Amino acid sequence: MNVRRLAGIAAVLVLAAWVCGTAAAQQTSINEIGTVTAGETVAIGGTTNLAPGNRLLIEVTPVGFGPGNASVQGGTSGTAVVEEGNATANTWSFDIDTTGFEPGEYIVTAEWVEGDATASTTFTVVEAAEATPTPTATPTATTPSTTMATTPTPTAAGPILPAAAALAAGLAGYLGRR
């Protein structure tokens, strides 16, 4: 095997390792919410390793809502924009007005619009007379997340990652034939 061919194969392997090294699992989490009083405005928030500016679809639905139980009502949806956080995680938040929500358990789902990063948690809505004095409606940055889903998708590389991997594979095939 000549030195030129060996150098080409080494270059392809280094390029492939670099491309694979830029991929990381996307993570999104939702801070625990707890119990809220019907009619309150609740700040739902969490952390993510998605870049600032990405959008998350936030859905709040009653746990009993579904095709077989159309009588259960309440819920809302919208988008939250990822904001720059600290060195370890970016943040997002979404305010909901629980006016019109019936007492019961609700599920919150945060889903990345452009990928597979999702997270979910539940909270309980109670009538004003049932409310406990414990303030749990505003999440804090130190509250642990309840659910975290990870999916291996590209981070900073974005759509260039598949093209770079294809280029590296093609170059390896070309050098292998020579």
Buried (B, 14 or more C-beta within 10 A) or exposed (E): EEEEEEEBBEBBEEBBEEBEEBBBBBBBBBBBBBBBBBBBEBEBBBBBBBEEEBBBBBBBBBEBBEEEEEEBEBBBEEEBEBEEBEEEBBBBBBEBEBEEBBEBEBBBBBBBEEBBBBBBBBBBBBEEEEBEEEEBBEBEEEBEBBBBBBEEBBBEBEEEBEEBBEBBEEBBEEBEEE
